[in-house]
Amino acid sequence: MALENQQTNTKIDNETQTAKRWRLGYHIMAPSGWINDPNGLIQYKGNYHVFFQHYPYGVEWGPMHWGHVASHDLVHWKYYPIALVPGDTYDRDGCFSGSAVEDEGELCLIYTGHRYLDKEKSLADQVQCLAVSRDGIQFTKDSNNPVIASYPEEGSGDFRDPKVWRHNDFWYLIAGTTKNHIGKVVLYRSSDLRTWTYLGVIAQSEGNQGYMWECPDFFELNGKHILMISPQGIEPEDDCYQNLHQTGYFVGHFDDECFDFSHGSFNELDKGHDFYAVQTFQDDQGRRIAFAWMDMWESLMPEQEEGWAGALTLPRELTLAADGKIRMKPVEELKKLRKDKLLSVENEYISGEKTYHELTDELLEIEVEFDTTLVEAFDFGIKLRIGETEETVIRYDPKGEKLILDRTKSGTGVGGVRQTALPKSERLRLHIYLDRSSVEVFANDGETVMTSRMYPTEKNEGVRLFSNEGDVRMTRLNVWRLENIGLNFENK
């Protein structure tokens, strides 16, 4: 069809892409156009597959398609033909988010068919649909679609983002919905992915946790059950919930006989400006791996002038710590991105500022550790992508025990400060991935993570360590130049 021909014609050579100042070097993006949520994460026939919400005909959100990339190592990605295209009666206005499972050798995509009931496009009537593939590339929509044709009594037409998994002899599906401005997650069961039985609400807002719960995910970590959601409508509270919408999780116990999920409080998963719609999967090593949309609704996206908008985070391995909180760390495979070690320094005292002018590469991995046992400074940290007036600042306040990401001078179209509690320990370890228009900060082995976009415009003059009103000992600093993976197309 015409869409496939357009995909072939939108090949963009690597030199053209890397010349664009904000085009990311090692993150998943679309070749052009808009992307948002990651979808259908799965390891299938030896490859990791990532699908994503995609509008290929413009740089703003439109009728959603499913873009598709795959990788053998979570680092080098091939772009495949668009997997799902809207246009049937049940998904005429978009193929919204969903998940993927393998069933008897087939790769099955379970997604939301989106359609509007009014000309103003304000009333949604969403249903759940199925598409299958034998090769993991070409997908056929099921003739019985929609496989869930109406929302439950406890929900409404905003009924979307199915996550499916297998337990014992059944498939289970959760979806997000809302009723009377209360966000909810509802549960279904099936023996064949096509006929579903409604089992009820397993979790809902207590009144202050959002009016709509999008992108639910449900899995086990260390013997506990985790429900991840992306709630809309949570009001800011101190340093928490500062973005337009949130992404976080509950830890609890699921009784699979009475389908009751008892859980603790809601926790934000990432404390930066740009992290939403997280989805996870388990790989053949038993790791729970997550991707999220590395943007936020209603944010300015200066990259639109370059013909694209949106990206996904790096893949992150999730673990559950003894304190009941999730830790996120970059997957081990990302070390393959390292090309050259640019700097290795140990045991230097930082007083004021120290600039490393040789660190002007746009794609960097940085590991820096500070001794905080006898720190005298008011605050200290690192400044990235420094220019004449621009900088992205990551600093630690030892007295207030807070980690702060400040992008008030990070370039065009962005601003704002995010800060989060990070209890002082003997060391502050920052593991940073810097791309052309993004930064991902993993503090103290993933105890706190902050993800933000930034759009520098000035000449890059390097990286700077700083300490205000006192000294701090930098115990080690390692910096690598990272590979620009570019675009790799697979046309089948």
N, C-alpha and C positions, 0 to 999 in steps of 0.2 A: 504494500500500500504506500501512499505518498509519504506517510510519516517515516517509514523505513528509509526511503530514498533521501529524505531530509537529513536523517541521522548520519547517513554516509557522507553527505555533502557538508556536514558541519565539522569535518575534521579540521583541527587547528594545529599547525605544526608547532613543535616544541619551542623553536626560537621565537616565534611570534608571541606565544603565551608567556615565556619567561621574561620577555621585554616589558610586559605590562607590570606596572610598579606594585600592584597589590595582589596579583595572581599568586595564590599559595603554591609553595614548592613541593610539599610532601603530604598534603591533606586531600581527602576525597572531596571533589567538586564535580559539577557537571561540566561537559565541554563548553557549554554556553547556556544562557538562560538561568532560571530560578531553581533553587532547591531548598527544602526544609527538612522535615523529619527523616531520620534513618528508619528503614522498614526491612522486614524479612531477613534478619541476620541469621545466618546458618552456615555450618560447615557441611558441604555436600560433595560427595565423590572426590574428596581430597582437597577441595578448594574452599576458601572462605568467600561467601557471597554477601554483599551489602546492596540492598535496594534503597531508594530514597524518593521522597516526594519531589516531583520535578515538573516544571512547566517549560518545555523546550522552545516556545515561541516568543518569549519575552523575559525581561529581567524583573518583573513583578509577579506576585502570586497570581495564578490563573487556574483553569481546570487541571487538576492534578493527574499526572502520569506517574509511573514507577520507573525511574532510572535504575541502572544496574551496573555494578562493577564486581569483579572477582579477583582473588589473589591466592597464591599458594603460601604466602608468608606474612600476611597482614601489613605489608610495607609497599610492595609494588603491585599496582592495581591495573587491570585491563577494563576498558569500557566496552560493554556489550549493548546490543540493540535494546531499545526501551521495552520493558517487560509487559507493562499494562498500559492500555490506552483507553480513556473514557469514551462513551458513546452509545452503550447499550441502554435500554430503558431503565435499568436498575443502577447504573453508574454514569448517567448522561452528563452530570456536572462535575465528575471527578472520581478517580480511584484513590480514595483516602488511605490513611496509614493502616498497617496490619503487620502480620508476622509470617514466618515460614516454618514448615516442618517437612520431614521426609516420611513418606508412607508407601511401603512396598516398592521402593526404588524411584518413586516419583517425587519431584520437588513441588510442594503444594504451597501456594500463596493464599492466605486468608486475609481479606481486606474489606474495607468499608466502601460500599457503593453510595456515592453522594448524589443527591438530587434536590433541587429547590421546588417548593410548592407554590411560590408566588413570583410574579414578575420582578418584584423589588429584591429578590434573592435574600430574604431575611428569615424565611421559614424552611428548615431542613427536614428531610425525611430520609434517614440513613438506614441502610441495610447491610448485612454481612454477606460476603461473596467468596467464591473459591475459584482459583485458576491453577492448572497443573502443567508439569513439564517432565518429559523423560530425559532431556539432555541438560536441563538447568538454564536454558537460553531462550527457547521459543515456548511460550505459554498459551494454553487454551483455556478460556473461561468455561466453567462447568455449565452444562445445559440446564441444570436445576437451579441456577442462580435466580434470586438470592437464596442462600441456604438458611439464613435467618431473615425472614421477610418483614418483621415488625418489631418494634421496641417493646420491652416488658412494661407492665402496668406501673412499676415503680420508676420508670424512666420517661423519656420523651424522644422526639425526633432527632435530637442531638445524642447520638448513640453510635459510638465509633471506636476505632483503633483496637481491633481484636488481637489478643495475644493467646496463642494456642500451645499446649504441651500435652505430653502423654504421661499418664499415671496408671499403672497396672493395666487393665483391659480397656480403658476408655481415654478418649481425648477430652480435654477440658479447655474452655474458652472463657476469658474475661474480656469485658469491654467497658469503656467509660460512658457515663450518661449523666443526666441531671433532671431534677424535678423540683419545682418550687425553690429554685436557686440553691439546691443542695447537690453538690457533686457526689457521685456514687460510682462503685465498681460492681458489676453484676456478673454472675457465673452461669455457664452452660456446660452440658456434657453430651458426648456423642460417641457412637461406636464406629462411625465411618466418615466423619468430617462433613457429612451432607445433611443429616437429620439430627437436630439439636434439641435437647430438653432443658428448659429453664430451671435453675436451682435456687435463684434468689440473689439478694444483695449480700456481698461479703464484707463491704466496708463503705462508709459514707462520711461526709463532712459533719462535724459536730456544730456547725454553724459559722465557724470562723476559719474554715480550711478550704474555702473556695466554692464557687457556684457550679463549676464544671471540672471533672477529673478526666483529663486526656491521657492517652498513651500509657495505660496501665501495663505493668509487667509483674510476674509472680514466679518466685523460684526459691530454692533453698540455699543457704550458706551456713556451714558449720552447725547443721542441725536445727537452724532457725528458718522460719519462713519470712521472706521479704516481699512486701508489696511496694512497688515503685509507681509513682503517679506524677503527672504534670498538671497540678491544679491551677485553675484560673480564678482570680478574684480574692486572693489572700492579701490583706492589708499589711503594709510595712510595719515592722515592730523592732525598734532599736536597730541593730545591724542586720537583722534578718528580713527576708522577703522584699528586697530592694528593687528587684526587676519587675517588669510588667507582669510576667507570669513566672511560676516557680517549677522546680523539679526536685523531688525528694522521695523519702521512703519511710515506711513503717516496718518495724521488726516485731515478729510475734509468732504465734503457733496456729496452724490450720488443722482443724479436725475434719478429716475427709469422710467421716461418716455422717455428721450433721451439717457439714459445710459451714462451720463457724470459724472466723478468723479473729482471734483476740490479739491485740497489739498494743504497743506503747505509743509514744508521741511521734509527731512528724518531724523529720530531719531533712534539711536541705542537703543536696548532694554536692553541689559546686557553688562556691561563693563569689564567682566572678560576674561579669556583666552579660556574658553570652553563652548560655548553656540551657538547652530545653529539649524535651521530647526524647529522653534517654530510652534506649532499648538494649537488652542484653541477650546473650546466648551462651551455651556451654559447648566448648570444643572437645576434641578427642583426648585432650590432656586433662580434662576435668576442670578447666579454668572457666570462670564466669567473666565474660568479656563484654564491655559496654562501648557503645558509640552514642553520641548525642548531636543534635543540631548546634553548630557553633555560631549562633546568632540569637536574636530575640525579636519578637513581633514589635512592629512600630518603630524599630531602630532605623536610623539613617544607614544606608548601605552605599557608600561612595563608589564601590566596585561596579555598580550598575552602569556607570559611564564606560566601563571596559567590556560590557556585554555579558556579564554574569553576576550572580548574587547568591551568596550562601555557601556554606561548607560544613563538613562534619568534623568533629573532634578526632584526635588520635584515638586508637583503640586502647582501652584501659582495663586492667585486670582488677576485679573486685574481690575483697576479702572482708570478713567480719571479725573485728578486733574484740579483745576481751571486755572492752567497755561497752559493747553492744552497738558500736558505730561502724559504718562501712568505711573502708580504706580503698582509695583508688590509686593505682600506680600504672605508668606506661608499660605496655606489654614488653617482654624481653626482646622480642624480634626487632623492636625499633632501633636497637644498637646497630642493625645492618645499615641504617642511614648514615652512620659515621663515615666520613671520607678522610679527613685529616684532623689530627689533634693540634689545635692552634696554640694552646696555652696550658701549662700545668705549673701551678704555684702553690707553695705551702707556707704556713706560719708567717703571715705578714700582719703588722698592726696598721689598721686604717684609722687615720685621724684627719678629718675633713674629707677630701676626695682624692681618689686615685683612678686615673683614666687609662684604659687599655686601648690605645688608638689603633692597634692592629686588628681589633675584633670588629671589622666593618662588614663582614659577610651578612647577608640577609637571612640565611638559614643556619641557625646555631642551636646546639644543645649545650647547656651550661649546668654544671654542678658546683655549687658554692656552699661552704659550711662555715659557720661562725661559732666561736666559743662564747656561750652566754653565761658561764658560771660567775665571772667577775666583770661583766660588762659595765662600763661607766657611762656609755653614751646615752643621750636622750632617745635617739633612734638611730637605726643604721639599715643598710640594705644595698640594693643594686639598681642602677638606671640603665635602661636598654634603649637602643635606637636613638642615641642622643644626637641632636643637631644644634643649630645656633639657638633655637628657642624651644625645640621639641624634646621630649623624653617620656618614656614610660617607666614609672617608678614602682618598685616593690620594696617595701620597708617594714621593719619590725619595731614595734613599740614595746620594749621590755617591761616597763612599769605597768602599762595597761594590758600587757600580754595579748597584743593584737597584731595580726598580719594584715597589711594594707596594700591594695593595688590601686594606684593613682594614675589615671589616664587623662587628667585635665589638660595635659600638654602632649597628648599622643598623636596629634595630627588632625586632619580635617574630619568633621562630621561626628566626632565622639567626644566624650567627656565623662566626668563623674568618678567618684571614689567608691570602692568596695572594701570593707574591712570585716574581719571575723576573729573571734576568739581563738587563740593558739597558746595554750599554757606553756610557760617557759620551762625548758629542760636544760640539760648540760650543753646541748648543741642545737643550732638552728640549721637545718639542711634544706636547701632549695634546689630542686631539680626542674629546670626551665627548658621548654621547647619554644624557640622563637622562629616564626615564619614571617613572610613579607607583610602580612596584615593580621597576625594573631600571636597571642602569647598564652601558654598553658603552664601553670606553676603548681608543682607538687611539693608540698612542704612536709618535712619530717615523715618521709615514707608514705605519703598519701593521707596523713592525718587531716590535712586541709588542702583543698584544691581550688584554684581560681583560674577561670578561663575567660579571656576577653579578646575582642577584635580591636585593632588600632590601625590607623591609616597615616603613616608618616609621609611628609612631603619634602623634608629637607635632607641635605646630604648627611649620610650616616657617618658619624665621627667616632663610633665605637661603643664600648661598655664602660660604665663607671661604678666603682664601689664607693660608698660614702658612710660617714659616721658623724653625727652632730652632737656637739657639746660633750665630747669625751671619746675615748678610744674603744675599738673593738678588735679582737684578734680574729682574723680570717684564717682558719686552719687549713683550708684547701680550696683551690679553684681550678676546675678542669673545663676546657671549652673545646668543642668539636665543630668543624664545618660539616654540614649535612648535605646529603645528595638531593639534587633537584630531580624528582622522579618524572616530572613532565606528564604528558598524556600518552597513553598507549591504547590503541583501538583494536578491537577484535571484531571483524565483520564476518558473520556467519548467517 
